Amino acid sequence: MKSDALAISPAEYSATVSDSTTQKPPAVTAATADPVCTWDGAQVFDDTTWTPVASYAYNNYTGPVVGPNLIDQDIMRMVNGLTVEEKVGQMTQIQVGQIIDCNGKLNTTAVEYWIDIMKVGSFLETPANHGGKYNWYSAKRFAEITDAVQAIALRRGSRIPIIWGLDSVRGANYIKGGTIFPAGIATAATFNPQHAYDAGRVAAKDTRAAGVHWAFAPIMDLSVNKLWSRVYENFGEDPFLSSLMAKSSIGGHQGDYKRDRSRVAACLKHFIGYGYPFDGSDRANRHIATHELLEYYVPPFKAAIDAGSATAMESYGAVNSESVVLSKYYLQTLLREQLKFKGMLVTDWAEINTQATMYHTAKDVKQATQMALQRTSIDMSMVADDESFIKVTVELVKSGAVSERRLDESVARILQLKKDLGLFESPYADPQLASTVGSAQDIEAARNTVRESITLLKNTNGVLPLKLSERVLFLGPTLNSTRYMGGGWNVHWQGPSDKEGDAVYQGFGDTVLQGIQAVTGAAPQYLLGIDIGGTGTIDVDAIMSAAQSADKIVIGLGENTYAEEQGNIDSLALPWQQLNLVYTVAAATKKPVVVVLIEGRPRGLANIPKIADAIVNAYLPGAYGGLPIAEVLYGKVNPSGRLPITYPATEAQASSTIWQASYSAYNPQWAFGYGLGYSNVTYSNVTLSSSSLTAGSPITASVTITNNGPYPQKEPVLLFTRQQYRLGYAPEHYRLRDFTKVDLAVGETKTVVLNLKAEDLAFWDRDLLRRIEPAPVNVVINPHVYTGLVAVVQLDADPDHVLERAPWS
């Protein structure tokens, strides 16, 4: 603690900024608690209406990285003016359901309890997930709640503004009308980081419109085990691709967030190793050697830290049986000391308490809390549901088990974040932003992401694109659904319920069938065939009757909505009844069959790749994915997506990756980077600027590409390396080192230049030394789409020269 002479109270601090405060408290319109419970618990639609502006201006910040830095002196004085109870309150985050009453309205008595008595400094989540009256809150309704809470926070308790966090992970998916972008896996499939930026920027604006200042995004775990229920949330399996997408996403969310009040604090998550659960189930233990953790899993997080991420979230569970939330190595040595993260670190949901109640890594909640505070640099506990963290931490400090100085470090980072976000000057929602929610400009940005993400996996005899003159029969559960295109984290945590269906979107979205009608000008012929769960029987007679006049048949397959544990599966296979729909139709009709996959992870397709004439992977394209899918099917858009993951052919390949050891067979259904277009594109003349590659002397690789037509083409050009040998350590099958995406008109030829550094081929060894082993290296362009595009460079280096050392603990 500093001396009292250097302390300032929150009220005194507020007075120092009051002259510059332009934002005044809004009229409190959020309902307070009713004395009697009269609500039946059935959520209703938020009837708020507005006419979104067609377009708007925004600050496309391109200056130096803006991120967390040193703590300002006025913030340290403020920290010194707080009591122990107030400090612990600032380190506590409570979910909104704790302040919603039995009638689904804001309970101001509960708000006052948490803020005035418990001194809480942060809330999270949407009332729609926790007993709120409405199933999807508009920015206006949401802001009524956040503004009412802020008004109480500024006059009660510590009189410090609240920071509110929300899972705005693909646009502001919890704000009514907020444009829901494609999932991270689809964004990665574009191989165009601009789309990650766009999604982050729109998410920030719409989130801030609701009076929320902090987005729990982006998600940058590597999707290694494809059984995992969170594959769709991330940017794929490759460290380099994920790093570039993460960097752009941070830029979109934050921009110049210390001055731009349409931006939010981003949150890199989940640190670390979350994407390789050993059996594919969420939160399962991850067996990852530390040098492999540094080589593959850390780079996206380093990229996000270098991009200025204001906050971070630790991951559920354990790596090598060591609980992440209690790990000095992961959350102090690695995150703070090696990666130089200066921002605020929050736990995931109840993760300290679950050390005692779920993982058995602590005797009780008190011991778990003490270890988390003593060993790690955690700043805020997402306790979520109770006062345990507050009571236990106050007791630990007053007993001397945890030093008050440890609290000061965390509270300083929290209050600095609040200052950086402008909460001491502008704690309330900006009503002007609400008019931009759902703008045509945002919808088009989301659709452009879908257009570049859709990946054509098979196209026998040019069955696609469909022709307007052809009679097409459409079948399957995913073609007539907005919610299945959205997946989890879409209106609700688990997506819309069966009861809500698509009605919950209230027009803020489309379906594939609606997109087809928009493209063709006619209502499509459609039969369900089978429901998403594969229940019921296939009405073969009805399908045969409808198929008699059809030239081609398009069948939509995919997954129901899910998130986290609720999405655990024991097998990659799609429900056999969905697969049987394709078998039955193909065998009975003898017509060309096109399969459209709308799925969050690569589900097993059995014999479908042999039976179907064409296969299109649309991933989870979001609420506005219907029109772009239709445009691709009918050739209005030439598909240019490439797989950001390895698509397994068998269950045994669930954890296959492009960067697995080169001596292991890599023969998936479709490889990382695979994808087709409708044009005939040819590659030639792969040349390197040098025959040798040494540290400090980058080289270039150039290739000539020609679009022979018949459509304009956006062409991803991917540069991989494959080291021919690496002394003592098996080289990878391939490593992605650089990529770009080029526009080619019909008949156009371009020379594309990509970059390669010797340092790219450095690797972490078991002694946690990063170094280079000399050897010949194959430089390969798009190896899983085209063959023979290889050049060889000699990698020259001193294998004993250490580029970087990582501490063990």
N, C-alpha and C positions, 0 to 999 in steps of 0.2 A: 504493500500500500504506500502511496505517496502521502505527504503530510496534508492535513486538512486545509492548509493555506492554498493548496493547489487544487482543491475540490470545488466543484460547482454543482448545484442541484439541477435536476431536469427542468424544474420550473424557471430557474434563473437562466438556464441555457436557452429555453424557448423564448424568453424575453429578449435575448441577444439577437435573435433572428426575426423577431416579430415585425420589425420595420420593413424587412424585405419580403415578408410573407404576402403573397397575392391571393392565396386561396382561402376563402372563408368557409366556415362550417355550413354544409347544406342543411336544409330543413330535414329533420328526421322523419322519414315516412315509413320505415320498416316497422312492422307490427311488433308489439310487445306481448309478453305472455298473457294468455287468458286464464282466468281463475279456475275454469272448469274445462276438462278435456271433452271436446265435442266432435273431433275429427275422426273419421273412420280409418285414416291412414292411407287412403287411396290418393296417390298423387294426381295432379291435374296439369293441364297445359298452362304455361305462363302466357297470358293473353296480351302481353305487351306487343305492340306493333310499331313499326317504324319503316321508313323508306330509306334504305341504305343509299348513300351517295354512290354514283357510278364510278367515280375515281377521286383520288385525293393526292396531295403532295406529301412527301416524307423526306427526311434527312438521310440520304444514302451516304453515311459516314465512311470515308476512305482514309482518314488520318491515322496517326500512330495508334497502336493497341491501347485501349483503355481498360484497365483492370484494377484489382485490389493492390494497394501499395502500403506505405507506412501509415500508422495511426496518427491522426491529427491531434495536436495538443489539446484543443478544446474537447475532443472526445475523451482523452485520458482524464481531463479534469472532471468531466461528467461521470466517468466510471468511478472516480474517487469519491464522488458525492453520493453514491448509492450504498444502501445497506446490503448486507449479505443476502437477505431475502429478495431484495430487488434485483440483485445480480443473478441469482438463481432463476428468478422469474423470467429474465431476459433470455436465459438459456433454455427455456421450455417452450415447446410448441404443442398446441392442443387442437384436436380436430373439431370442426364446426358443429358436429352433432351434439357436443357438450353444451352448446348455447342455443339449441333449437328445442322448443317446447313440444308438448304432446299434441298440439294443434298444427305443427309444422311451421311455426312462426318463431321469430327471434325472441329469445327469453332474456330480456335486459337484466333481470335479477341474476341470472347465471353469468351473463357477461360481467356484471359488476363483481361477482364473486371471484371469477378467474383473474380479473384485472386488478381489482382493489385489494382483495385478500391474498390471492396467490401471486400477484404481480406479474402475470404471464405477459410475454412480449411478442408472441407469435401465434397465429392460427393457420390452419390449412384446410383444404378440401372445399367441395361444393355441398351446399345443403341438399342437393338432389340425391347425393349418395348416402345421406345421414339423416333421414327423417324430415326433410324439408317438404313444404306443401307442393312445390312444383317439380316436375321431372326434368326440366331443362330450364335453367334460370337465364333470362336475358341479361345483358350487361347492366341495364337500368335496375332490374330487380336485385341483381347480385350487389350492385353498388349501394343500394339502399341498406343492405346488411353490413357491408364493409364500412360504409360511412358512419352508420350508427355505432358500430363497434369503435371506430376511431374517435368519435366524439366522446365516448365514455373513457377511452384510454387517455385522452388529453386532459381530462378533468379529475380522474380518479387514479388510485394506485401510484405508480411511478411517474405518471403524466408523460410517458414516452409513447410515440406512435407505434402502432402494431405493424409488423411486417407479415403479410399474408402470402402463403405459398399454394400453388395449384399445379396439378399435372397437366399443363398445357404442352403436350408432347408431340402434337402433329397439327399445329394450329391451336386455337383456344377451344379445344374439343368439349370443354365443359360449359361453354357460354353459348346460349341459344343463338343460332344464326352465325356463330363464328365459323369461318371457313375451315372445314376439316380436311386437312391435306392427306396425301398418301402416307402410309406407315414408313418408318425409317428404312426398312428393307427395300421398299419400292423407290424411295428417294435415292438410295445408293445405286439401284439398278440403272438410273439415268446416266451414271458416270459424268455428272455435271453438277459440281458443288454449288452452283448458283441456286439450284432448287432447294438445297438445305438452307441457304441464306434466306430465301423468300419465305419458306415455311416458318422460320424462326422470327423473322421481322413481323409477319402478320400475326403470329401467335402472341408476340409481345404487345402489339397495339391493342388487340382485342382483349387480352388479359388485363392490361392496364385500364381499359375502359370499364372494367368491373371493380376497380379499386384494389386490384391484386398486383403485387409488385415483383413477384418471384415465381419463375417457372421452373419446375423440376424437370428440366430438359437442357441439353440433349442426352439421349441414352447411347452410350458408346461401348457397351460390352461387345466382345467378339462372339458372334453366333456360331459356336463350334459344334456342340451337340444339337443336331437338328430336331430332336424330340422336344427340346426345351420350349416351354410355352411363351417365352419372351423373344424368340427369334425375330419376330416381325418388328419389334420395337427398335432394333439396332441397325447399324449401317453395314451389316454383312459380316463376313468372316475374315476379311483381309485387313491387316494393320495399316497399310498405306492408304487404302481407299477410306477406311473408317477415320483416319486422321484428317484427311482433307475435308471430309463431310462434317466432322466435328468442329473443325476450325471455322468453316463457313456458317454452321448453325450458331455457334457462339457469337459470331459477328452479327448475324441476323437478330438474335434475341437482344443483344446488348447494345451494339452500335456505340454511340457516345453516351452511355447510360448515366453518366454523372451529370449530364446537362440535358439530355433528350428525355423528356417525361412521357414519351410513347414507347420507351424501351423498358425492359425488366432485367433483373439479375438472372443470369443463366445458372444452371447447376449441372456440372459434369457428374455423371453417374453410370454405373454403380461401381465404386472403387473397392475391390479389384477382383478380376478373374471369375466374375459371376456367370459367364456364358459357357462354362464347361462343366456343368453338373455331371457327375460320373455316370448316373443312370438316366439322365435326361429330365428328372423331376425338379421342379423349382426349389431352390434353396439347398439342394443336395451338395454334399462335400465336393470340392474340386481338388483333384490331384494334379498339381502343376509345379514342376521344378522351378525354383526361383529364377534361374537363368532363362528359362523359357517364358516365365512371366514377364521378365524385362524385355525379352526379344519380341514377343508377339502381343501381349495384352496391355502393356504399359504405353506404347506409342500413341494411341488415340487420346489417352488422358494427358500425356505430355503436350500434345498438340493443342488440346483445349486449354491447358494451363498457360501455354505460351500465347494463346489467343486472348487471354485475359479473363477467363471464367471467374465470376465473382464468388461463386459458391461451389461446393462439392458435396456429394452424398456417398457415404460408405455403403458397402453391399451387404445384403443378407448373407447369413451362413458363414462357412469356414473354407479356408484354403489350406490344404494339407492338414486338416483337422484343427487348425488354429483359427479361432473366432476372429473375424476381421474387426469387429467393433471393439474388441479388447486387445488388439495387436499393436504393440509399440512399433514393430517393424513396418507394417503396412501403413499405419496412420500417422506416424511421426517420422521414422527414418526415411521411408520411401517417399511418402506424399510431401512432407514439409521440407526435409533436408535435401534429398536427392532431386526431386522434381521442382522444388522451390515454390510450392503453392502457398500463397499469402492470404487467400480468401477464407470465407467462413465455411466450416464443415458441419454438416447435419447428419444425424443418423437416419436410417430408414425406419419405417413404422415400428415403434415399440421394440427396437432391436436391442436396447440395453436390458429391458425387463425380460425379454425372451431368452437371455442367456441363462436365467434361472428356471424359467417356466417351460422352455422348449428344448434348448440345445444342451442343457446340463453342463455348461461351462462355468457356472458360478453357483455357490451354495444358496444364495438368495439375491433379491434385488439390490440390497444394500451392498453386498460384495461386488456385484456386477457394476453398479454405479461407481464405486470407489475405484475399481480397476480401470474402467473406461476413462475416468478423469485423471488418474495417476499415470497411466501408460500411454494414452493417446492424446491427440490434439482436437478431439471432438469439442465443438463449440455449442451446439444446440441438440437437445434430445427431442426427437419427434415422439414424445411419450404417447401422444394421441388421446388417451382415454382417462387418465387419472392424475392424482397429485403426487404419485410415488417419487418421481425424480426430484421434485421440489423439496418434499419433506426429508428424504434421505440425504440429499446434497447439503441442505442447511445443517442437518445433524452432523454430517461428516466434517464440514468446515468448522463448526463450533466446537467439535471435539478435537480438532487439530489433525484429523486423519487426512484431510485434503486442505491444502493451503488456500487462503483467500487470493493470493497472487495468481494461482492457477485459474480462478474464476475471472480475474481481471483481464487475463489474456483473451479469453473467449468473449467476454462482454464487450471488450474494446473492438474486436472484429465485428461483432453483431451491430453495435451502435455506429461504427464507421460505415457499414453497409447501408444502414438506414439513412445516414447522412448522404452517402453517395447517391442514393435513389431519390433524394429530395424530400424525404418524409417529414423532416422537421419544418420544411417550408410548405410542402404541398402533400399532406397526408390523404386527402380525399380524391375520389375518382374524378376524372375530367369528363364532364358530360359531352363535350364536343367529340370525343373519340367514339362514343356510342353510335353516332350516325354513320361511321365508316364500317361498322361490323356487318359482314355479309355483303360488302360492296362487289360489284361486278369485276372490279380490278383484282380483288383477292381471289374470286372464284376462277377467273381466267388463269391466275398464277398457279392455283392448285391443279387445274386441268392441264396446263402445260407440263407440270411435273408428271402427271399420269401419262400424257402422250409420249414423253421420252423414257418412261420406265417400262412400259409394256414390252414383254420379251417374247418373241416368236421362237419357239423351240423346235417346231417341225412344220414343214409345209410341202407335202408330197404333191408333185405335178402341179404346183401353183394353184392349189385349191383355194387359197386366199391370195388376194382379197376377193370378197364376194362382189358380185355384180348386181347393180340395181335391177337388172332384168331377170335375175334368178329368183325363183320361189324358194324361200328358206323357212324351215320349221325350227323353232327355238324351244329347247327343253331345259329343265334343270332348275334347282332351287335358287341359285345365285343370280340368275339373270333378271329376276323381278324383285330385287331387294336392295334397299339402301344400306340397311344395318349390316348385312353380311359383307358389304364392301368396306365397311368401317372397322369391323372387328372390335377388340377391346379398347378401353380408353376412348370411348366414342359415345358421347352423351352421358353414359355412366361408366363406372370402372369396368364392369363386365359387358358393356354395350347395352343397347335397348333390350328390354324384356320381351318375351313372346307376346304379352298383353299389349305392350306399347307398339311393337312392330315398327313399321315405317312412319306411322302417323305422328310419332313423337318429333319428327323433323319439321313438321309444319311447313313443308315446301322447301326447306333449306337443303336440297340434295336432289339426286335423280336416281334412275336405275338404268341398267343396260337396255331394257326394253324401251324405256323412254328415249334413250339415246338413239336407238335404232329407228324409232319413229321420226326423230328429228332429222336423221341422215337420209332416210328413204322417203319421207313424206307420207308413209302409210303405216297403219297399225300392224305390228308383226303378228304372225301366227304363233301362238305360244301354248304349251302345256307344261304343267309342273313336272310330271314324270315321277319324281320321288322327292320327299321332303329332305331338309338339310341333315336330319339325323338318320336318314335311311330307314325310317319306319314305313309301314304300309307295304303295299304291293304295287308293281308297275302295271298300269293298264295298257297292255300290249295292243289290244284291239283298237283302243282310241288312238294310240301313237301310229299304228299301221294305217289307220284310216286317214289321219292327217298327213302322213308321210307319202301317201300315194302320189300327191300332186307336187311334192317338194323336189327341188333339184339338189339341195344340200340340207344337212341338219347340223345345227350348232347346239352343243350341250354344255351348260354351265355347271361345274362341280366346285366343291369347296368346303369351308369349315363354318361352323357356328361361331358366335362371338365368345371370347374368353380372355382372361388375363390371369397371370400368376398361377397359383396352385390349381385354380379351377380349370386351367388348360392342360393339366398333366395328362399325358397319354402313355400307354404301354407299347404302342406300335405306331409306326409312321403311316400305315395303310389308311387310306380313306375308308369310310364305311363301305362295306362290300356291296350294299344295295346301290350306292351311287355308281360304283364301278360296273355293276351289273346292268345299270341303265345303258351304259355305253355298249357293253357286250351285246345286250338284247337288241338294241336299235341297229347296230352295225350288221349283226347277223340277219335280222329280219328284213331290213329295208334294202341292203346292198347299195345304199346311197353314200356319197362322201360325208364323212363325219368330222366336224371341227369341235375340239374340246377347249373350253375357256376355264382356266383355273383361277379362282378367287380364294386365296389361302394365305395364312400368315406364316407358314413354314412349309418346307417341301414335303408334301405328303406322298406316300407310296402309291404308285399308279398301276402296279402289277403289269398286265399286258396292254394297257392303254397306249403306251408309246408305239407299239406295233400295230394296233388296231386302228387308231385314229389317223386320219389323213393330215390333220394339222392340229397343233397344240399351241395355245397362247397362255402365257402366265401373266396375269394382271396383279398378282400379289394381293395386298389390301389397298385399293386405290383411293379409299376415302369416300365421303358422301357425294362428291361430284365426279366419280369415276365412270359413270354410265356412258356419257357422251363420248369421252375419249376412247373407251373400249369399242364402241360402235364405229367410230371413225377409223380405228385400226382395222376392224373386221371388213369394212367396206373400202379400204384403200384411200380414205381421205387423209390419213396420216400413215406414213411409212414407219413401222416399228424400228426402234433403235435402242431398246433396253438390252442390257447384258446381265447375266446372272451375277449377283454379288455374293453368292454362296455356292457351294458344291451341292448339286441335287442328287441325293443318293439313289442308287438302283436297288439296294437291298438294305435290310435292317442293320446288317453288320457295318454298313458305311455311314451310319448316323453321325459319326464324328470325323469323317474324312474332310480334309481341307486341302486347298491348293498348296499350302506350305508344309504339308506332311513330308516325312523323309522320302527322298527320291527313290530309295530302294524298295519302298512299299508300293504295291500296285495301286494305281490311281485310275480306276475305270468306272466312274459313276454313271448315272443315267445321263446327266449333262454336267459339264465341268464349269468351274468358276470362270466367268468371262464369256460364256457361250451365249449366243443369240444371233438371230438371222434378221434380214430385212427383205423387202420385196424387190430390191434392185440387185443387179449383178455388179458387185464391186470387186475390182482386182487390185492386188498389191504387187509391187516389184521393187527391185533396186534397194534392198536393205544395205545401207552403208554406215560405217562408223567413222568418226572424225579422227580416230587414232586406233592403232593396233594394240596399244597398251593403256592400262588404267591404273593410275597411282593417286594416292591421297593428295588432296590439294589441287588436282588437275582434272576437273570434270571433262567428260567427252559428250558428244551428241551422237544420236542414232537417227538417221533419216530414212524414210520410206516413201515411195511414190504410190498414190492410190488414185484409181480412176473409177468413176461411176458410169457404168455402161448402160444404165437405165433399167427399166423404163420410168422410174420415179426419182424425184429428189431424195437425197439420203443424208441423215445425220449419222455419221460413222464414228463410233468409239474406236480409238487407236490405243491399244494397251501394250506397254513394254514390260516384259518379264525378263528375269535372269535365272539361269540355272548353272550353278557352279559345278564343273565336271568332277571335282573331288574337293574335300576339305579335311585336312589332316586331323584325325581324331574325332571329328564331329560330322555326322551325316548331313550333307546339304539338302535343301528343300527341293521338292518336285519343281515348283516355280515360286518366285517371289515377284510380286507386282512392284515396279520401281517408278513408273511414270505413266501418265495417260492424258489424253485430250479427246475432245469430240469436235469433229469438223463437219461443216455443211458442204455438201457436194451437189451441184446442179447436175442434171442429166448431161452426160458427155464431158463433165469437168474432170480435170486432173490436178491434184495438188501434191506437193511434197511436204510431208509432215516431219517436224524435227522434235525429238524427245531427248531428255537429259538423263545422264547417268554419272554418279560419283562413286569413287572407290569406297568412300565412307558408307554408302548405301549397303555395301556387302560386308561391313563389319558385323560381328555377331557377339553375343554374350556367351562366355563359357562358364563352366561349373564353378570356377573361382570368382565369378562375378566381375570378370574383366572383359571389356569390349575391345576386340582386336580384329585384324584381318589376316586370313590365311591366303597366301598366294596360290593361284591356279588358273587354268584357262576357264573362261566363263562364256556360256552361250547367251547371247542377247537375242531374244525371240519376240516377235510381234504377233499378237492375237493367235497363239498356238492352237487353241481349241476351236477356232473358226476356220482358219486357213493353215496350210502346211507349207513348210519349206522356207519360212521367213526368219532365217537364222543367220547371225553373224557371230564371230568368235573374237573375244578380246582377252588379252593376257592381263590378269590382275596381279600387279606387282606390289609387294608390301613386305615389311619386316614383321613376321608373325609374333615376335616378342615385344613389339611396340604396342603399348596400351593406350587406346584412345580415351577410355573412361573406366573408372573404378566405381563399383557400387558397394556401399557399406553392408555388412552382413546383418547388423542389428542396430 
